[in-house]
Amino acid sequence: MDKLKDTIDILKEYNQEHIIKLLNNLDEEKQKELIKQIQKIDFHQIMELYNNTKKEIVFKEGKIEPLKYLDKEKLSEVHKKRLDELGEKIIRRGKYAVVTMAGGQGTRLGHSGPKGTFKLDVYGKGKYLFEILAENLKEANQKYETTIPWYIMTSKENNKETEKFLKKHKYFGYNKEYITIFTQSELPLVDEDGKLLIGKDFKVKEASDGNGGTYSSLRASGCLADMKERGIEWVFIGSVDNALLKMADVTLLGLAKEKKVQIASKSVVKANPFERVGVFCKMDNHPKVIEYTELPEKMAEERDRRGELKYGESHIMCNLFTIEAIEKISKEPLIYHSAFKKNSYIDENGKEVIPEKPNSYKFESFIFDAFEFFDDIAILRGKREDDFAPVKNKDGVDSPKTAKELYEKFWERNKENGKL
């Protein structure tokens, strides 16, 4: 039982003695599974992340400056046509792929399944979020006479259910040969004393490592290699919960190509200086998204000569990368942020404990933390009513009610304007 001895040594070194007691009480099969998992954990990294939760975050505000953007609405007809042609050419040549981040559950919406399986009550009969995205892509395929490869990132928690759901609905008419489902990487949950939590399955309890884990998960799953084999040059990454997400925006793609940049993103103007969204800026001459909690009040209210907010471009999870950019980022460690959450666990005696208040840290990286690896980014300002209808909360702002209104109004408007 050398593996057991090695595992016990590791656990002792990192003060995880509570797991040793549990290990000794497990049957042989469960013990083997737990040992296998423990051997794969980077304890040094986890303890470093845990220790960082005890440090005060120092924010340097002196080096921030606004980031230039291009307003889609204000483009001249000639310029827009040129950008669209550049973008369209890439898609028609089969050099474009799309990634959908769909690892979350619909808990906040009062929905028990994966978020992508949530049905938005549009036009009476309703449409699933996955269905809305599939329609979006099918429309682009028809328009540009191609089939865009679609990569769907799930989590270990919702992978089986997502696969079953998509299979049941026949992938909403999307060509299955062009759909690849892969899972996101995870990190252990740690309590206030730095102890790893154990779940009901008698394994170390883990949670997805944030949307920043998309890059390394694309590499680890073999999806990045698959994209390269297909000759993909540009990859769009968006989330499953935006009912107005344009996954094949040729203007954004053309702008990235024209500016000769490796990353591009679409923004919408902040509704007000204190809207709870991350905003684009430049820090130390590198593009960055700064969280609303970190933007000093004075800067949040600052306006330019035209009366517009200096830091008013919201990040709406609508990002574009060259394949080289994803490859580069996938090899780089990203900054991890900690979130203090409530999580049940099994104690050393094998009994389940359900806490009444937050008791553990979840570590996650954000997709925009990778922007800092580059010197420049192309930002295309879109319109909220055309590009952003998130389904995040059960009621109020960014809820199914607001998304339904935005979605239906968008399609009515397009019919009236003869765009459909």
N, C-alpha and C positions, 0 to 999 in steps of 0.2 A: 504493500500500500504506500509506495513512495509518493504517489500523487497526493494522497491524503496528508502525509507528513509535510510535503512542500506547501500545500494549501494552508495548513495550520500555521506554518512558519510565516507565510505571507500575511495571514490574518492577525497574527501576534504583532508583527512589525508595524502594521497600520492600525493598531488598537481596535480590532474588530472581533474581540473575544466572544461577543454575544453570538456570533455566527458559529464559532467552534462548538459551543454547547449544542446548538441546533443540529450541526453536522453529525455529531455523535449519536443523536437520537433518531436520525432518519434511516429508512430502509435502504438497502444497497442501491437500488435503481435511482431513487431521489438524491441520494448522496452523490452518485456519479454525475448526475445532471448539474447539481450545484457546484461541484468541484470543477467541472468543465467550464461553467460560466465564470467562476472566480478566477480561473487561470487566464481568461481573456481580458479581465478588467485592468485598466491602467490605473493602479492605485495612486501612483505618484501624481498623475494628472488630477484625479478626483480630490485628493487631499489639498492640492494647490488651489483648486477651485473653491473648496470649502474654506480654506484659510482666507481667500480673497473676500469672502462674505463678511469677514470681521474687520476689513479695512474700509476706511472712508474713501468714497470716490472723489478724487480731486478733478475739478472741471476747469480747463483753461479756456477762457472766453476771448483772450486777446487776439487769437489767430484766425478767427472766423470771418469769412466774407461771403457776399451773395454769389450765387452761381448763375451763369447765363443760361437762358432757355430760348426756345423758339415757340411762338404761339401759333398753333395750327390754324386758328380762325383768322389770323392776320397775314397768313402767307399769300403772296401774290399767286394768281392762277398759274402763271408760267413756272414759278418756283415749286409750287405744290405738284404740278404735273411732272416736273423733272424728278422730284423726290419719289413720287409714286412709281414712275417708270423704273427707277433704280431698284426700288424694293420689290416690285413685281417681277423683275428679271430674275432675282435671286430665288424667289418662291417657284416660279415656273421651271427653273432649271433643277428643282429638287434639292436645293441646298439649304433648306430651312426645316427646323424641327421645333416642336412645342413640348414643354414640360408643365404638367399641372400638379401643384402641391395639394395633395388630398389626404394628408395624414390625420386630420383632426376629426373629433367626434362632434355630433350636433347637440351636445349636452346643454349649452347655453341657450339653444333655441327650443329646448324642451323636446328634442328629437333623440331617440335612443340609438340610432345607427350612425354610420360615417356621415360627415357633413355633406358630401357629394350626393348622398341618397335622400337629402331633404327635398321635399316637393314644395315649390313656390306656387302659390295660388294665383296663377295668371290665366286670364281668359276662361275662368270657370273650371276647366278640367285640370289645370295645373301642369307644371313641368318640373322635373327633377333638375338639380343644379348640374349634374353630369350630362343630362339631356340637352340643356341650354348650351353647354360648351361644345358638345358633339355637333349640334346644329350650326354653331358658329364656325367650326372647322370645316364641316361639309360644304357650307356656303363658299368658303375660301377655296376649297378644292375645285368646286364647280367653276368658280370665277377664273382661277388661274390654271385650270386644266392639269391638275396634279393630285397627289395624295400626300398630305403632310404627315410624317411620322409623329405619333402622339405617345409620349411617355408619361405615365401616371404614377406619382410617388405616394405610396400609402404608408401606414405605420404598422408595426407588428400587431398592434391592438386591433386595427380595422382592415388588415390586408385580406383575410379570408372572406369577410363579409362584403368587401368592395368587389372582389373577383366574382363572387356568387351573384351579386346584384347586377353587374355589367353583363355577365353571361346570360342571366335570366332575361334581361332586356335587349339581348342580341346586340350589345354595344351601341344601341340607338342608331343602328344602320351604318356605323363606321366600320371600315374594312379592318377586321381583326388582325390581319397580317401586319398592319401598321400601328398596332397598339402594343406597348410594352409596359407591364406593371412591375414596379420595383419597390422595395421597402426602405424607409429612412433609418439611419443609424440612431442608436439610443445611448443614454448615459444613466448611471445609477442615481437613485434619490438618496439624499443624505440628511440625517436629522440634525438638530441644533448642536449636538455634541460631536458631529462628524462620523456618526455610525450609519452604515448602510442599512436601508430598510429591506426587510424580507416580505415578499408577497404571499398570498394564499397558496400559491403553487410551490412554496418553499424554495423559491429562487430569489436572487437579489432583484428588488423592484426597480424597474428602469422606465424612463420616459423619453420621448423623441427629443433630439438635441437642438430643436429650433429650426426655422426655415433656412438658416445658414448651413445646416447639415446637408442641404440639397447637393452642393457641389461634390463633397466627398462621397455621398451616397451614389451619385451618378457614376463615379469612378469605380467604387467598390462593387457595384451591382453589374458592371460590365456594359452599362448603357452608354457610357462615353465612348468605349471601344466600338460599340454597335453604330453610334452616330458617325464616327470616323470612317467606318467601313462603308456606310451609305453615302459618304461624300458630303456630309452636312458641314456647312460653314457658319451658319447663324442659328442660335437657340433662344427661343423665347421662354421665360419662366414666369408663370402667374399662378394665383391661388384659385381654388375651386369655388370660393364663396362670393365672387363678383359676377352678378347676373348680366353686367354690360361689358365684360372683359373682351377686348378685341385681341385675339391671339395672333392674328396675321395682319397687323397694321402696316401697310406698305410705306406710309409716310414716315413712320418711326424708323423702319428698316432703311429707307432711302436716306434719311437724315444721318444715321450712323455711318452709312457708306460714304456720304458726301463729306462728313467731318473727319473721316478716316480715324474713327475711335473704335475701341474694342467693346465698350459697354454703352448702352443707351437706356433711357427710361422715360415713361410717360408720367406727367404730373397733372394735378388739378389745383386750382387756387384754393387756399385755405378759406373756409367759410367766415372765419373771424380770427383775430390775432391769437386767441387762446384755444382754438380747436385742438382736440387731443390727437394730433397726428405728427409723424416725423416729417421734417422738412429738409430739402436739399440745401447744401451750402458747400463752401470750400474751406477746408481746414489744412493748414500747412501746405497749401497749393495742391491738395488732393481732394477729389470729390468725396462728399460724406453726407449721410442722412443723420440729422441730429434729432433725438427724441424730444418731444414737447416738454418733458420733465427736466431736460438739461439746457433748454434754451432760456437764457435770462429774460425776464419780463420786458426790460427796456428794448432788447433786440427783437423780441416777438412783435412789438408795437411799431418798430421803425418802418418808415415809408420812404420810397424814392421820390424823384422829382415829379413823376407822373401820379403820385399819390397811392401807388401800389405798395403792398407789403414787401419789404426787402427780402424777408425770409418767408415767402408765401407759397412756395411750390411744394405741395404735399406728395409724399411717396405713396403710391397706390398699388404697390406690388405688381407692377407691369414692366418687367425688365427684360432686356435683350443683351445677348452676349455673343462674341465670336466663340467658336469651338476652342480656339487657343486660350481665350480668357478663362473659360471654365476649366480647362486642363491646368492652367497656372494656379487658379484659386484652389482647386481640389487637392493640391499638394501643400497648401499653406495652412497653418493653424489660425483659426479665427478667434477673436475675443469672445469669451463666454460671459453671459449675463446671468445673474441668479434671480430666481423668483421664489418667494416664500409661500408655500402652498400647504393645503390640508391633504394628508395621505394616510390611509389606513395601512396597518402592517401587522406582521406576526411577531410576537415577542419571543424571547429565548426559550420559553416553555411551550411554544407552539400555539399560543392563544392569540386570537385576532384582537387588535386594539383599534378602535375607531375614534380618532381625536375630535374634539369640539372646536379647536382653533388651529390655525396653521402650525405645522410641526416639522416641515422638511423643505430642503432646497432642491429646486429643479434647475439644471444648468442648460442654457440654450444660447446658440449664436444666431445672429440675424443676417439675412441675405445681403443687406446693404452694407454690412461691415466689410465686405470684400471690395467695395468701391474704392477704398483707400489705397488699394494696390496699384491703382492706375492714375495717370496724370490728368486725364480728362474724361468727360462723359457727355453724351448728347442728351439734352432734355427737351422733350416735346410736350408743350402744355396743351392738354386736351380740355374737355368740358365735363363737369360733373354729371350733367344730364345725359351725356353721350357715352361716358367711359367708366362711371363709378357708381355701382349699385350694390354695395356689400351687404351680406346677410350674416350679421354677427351676433346681434342681441335679440332676445325674444320680443321685446317691445321697444318703442321709442326710436332713437336714432339708429341708423344702420340695421333695421329690423326687416323681417319678411314684408311687413306693410309698406315701408318706404321703398324697398327693392321692387316690389310689385308695381307700385306707382311709376317709378322711374323706368322700369322695363316696358310697361304698356305704353307710356307716353312716348318713349323712344321709337317704338315700332309704328305707332300712329303717325308720328311726325315724319318718319321716313316714307310711309305710304303716301302721305299728302304731298311730299316733295318729289314723289316719283322716283325715289332711290331704290325701291324694291320692285 
